Amino acid sequence: MEKPATTDHPVLDSIERRWSPYVFADRPVESEKLLSLLEAARWSASAFNEQPWRFILATKDQPEAYAKALGCLVEANQGWARQAPVLILTVTRTTFVRNDKPNRVHQHDLGLAVQNLVVQATSMDLFAHQMAGVDLDKVRREYNLPDGFEPQTAIAIGYGVDPADLPDEVREKEQAPRSRNALSEFVFGDEFGKASTLV
Ligand SMILES: Cc1cc2nc3c(=O)[nH]c(=O)nc-3n(C[C@H](O)[C@H](O)[C@H](O)COP(=O)(O)O)c2cc1C
């Protein structure tokens, strides 16, 4: 299902077409496509090239591993995410390998890697829905995260559905309009909070 952004200025096709569905098709994601998504994340920029992101990958063709990952989402997210053929739990290393000092931008760099993955997914007609609703303690426990690693988010990935195949109430939710702040609300000039003259 398409739900393009109503942009005020032109953007890349895969930025315009990306959105976060709650419904996924009952269809696996091909391994080579999944590898391309991960490769896109791999080539993200990061501070000192630290690459602090770690991904715990679970696919439905490995039911036990999939159930373990799904069980780490909060219940509200489990409800819809269980349809997605692929789940990723994200983790970051919070210190630099080179000197063990805190990496102030580990979450920033995870976000860059995830956005690379999501934009790549959109370009391949896949959809990704990111989640903060994760039971962090459960991830720590279930996967025995070593010291210095923090669980962060999750991502559900899969193919989309034809809205005509959805029950009315689900279709309504999926078709709800998307909105964004205007550029003038977050692009400032010489005073914080005052819109840049460009926008
Ligand atoms: C870091 C992050 C955490 C999110 N957490 C959740 C979540 O726990 N559950 C959920 O249903 N959606 C979650 N979302 C999806 C957002 O609600 C969604 O991206 C936002 O409403 C904008 O919609 P769009 O992605 O379709 O443009 C999250 C998105 C991001 C980027």
PDBQT file of the ligand as one rigid body, heavy atoms in Angstrom, charges set to zero:
ROOT
HETATM    1  C1  LIG A 201      12.662   5.296  17.137  1.00  0.00    +0.000 C 
HETATM    2  C2  LIG A 201      11.214   5.008  16.794  1.00  0.00    +0.000 A 
HETATM    3  C3  LIG A 201      10.401   4.372  17.714  1.00  0.00    +0.000 A 
HETATM    4  C4  LIG A 201       9.087   4.037  17.391  1.00  0.00    +0.000 A 
HETATM    5  N1  LIG A 201       8.360   3.292  18.276  1.00  0.00    +0.000 NA
HETATM    6  C5  LIG A 201       7.166   2.792  17.886  1.00  0.00    +0.000 A 
HETATM    7  C6  LIG A 201       6.510   1.835  18.691  1.00  0.00    +0.000 A 
HETATM    8  O1  LIG A 201       7.006   1.390  19.746  1.00  0.00    +0.000 OA
HETATM    9  N2  LIG A 201       5.293   1.373  18.270  1.00  0.00    +0.000 N 
HETATM   10  C7  LIG A 201       4.731   1.820  17.107  1.00  0.00    +0.000 A 
HETATM   11  O2  LIG A 201       3.637   1.352  16.767  1.00  0.00    +0.000 OA
HETATM   12  N3  LIG A 201       5.350   2.691  16.284  1.00  0.00    +0.000 NA
HETATM   13  C8  LIG A 201       6.565   3.189  16.646  1.00  0.00    +0.000 A 
HETATM   14  N4  LIG A 201       7.250   4.044  15.808  1.00  0.00    +0.000 N 
HETATM   15  C9  LIG A 201       6.674   4.462  14.528  1.00  0.00    +0.000 C 
HETATM   16  C10 LIG A 201       6.264   5.942  14.550  1.00  0.00    +0.000 C 
HETATM   17  O3  LIG A 201       5.074   6.083  15.287  1.00  0.00    +0.000 OA
HETATM   18  C11 LIG A 201       6.124   6.468  13.113  1.00  0.00    +0.000 C 
HETATM   19  O4  LIG A 201       7.384   6.397  12.484  1.00  0.00    +0.000 OA
HETATM   20  C12 LIG A 201       5.615   7.902  13.085  1.00  0.00    +0.000 C 
HETATM   21  O5  LIG A 201       4.281   7.971  13.545  1.00  0.00    +0.000 OA
HETATM   22  C13 LIG A 201       5.669   8.505  11.703  1.00  0.00    +0.000 C 
HETATM   23  O6  LIG A 201       4.951   7.704  10.794  1.00  0.00    +0.000 OA
HETATM   24  P1  LIG A 201       5.619   7.181   9.431  1.00  0.00    +0.000 P 
HETATM   25  O7  LIG A 201       6.831   6.351   9.844  1.00  0.00    +0.000 OA
HETATM   26  O8  LIG A 201       4.565   6.320   8.793  1.00  0.00    +0.000 OA
HETATM   27  O9  LIG A 201       6.020   8.357   8.631  1.00  0.00    +0.000 OA
HETATM   28  C14 LIG A 201       8.558   4.408  16.126  1.00  0.00    +0.000 A 
HETATM   29  C15 LIG A 201       9.383   5.078  15.204  1.00  0.00    +0.000 A 
HETATM   30  C16 LIG A 201      10.686   5.367  15.521  1.00  0.00    +0.000 A 
HETATM   31  C17 LIG A 201      11.572   6.051  14.498  1.00  0.00    +0.000 C 
ENDROOT
TORSDOF 0
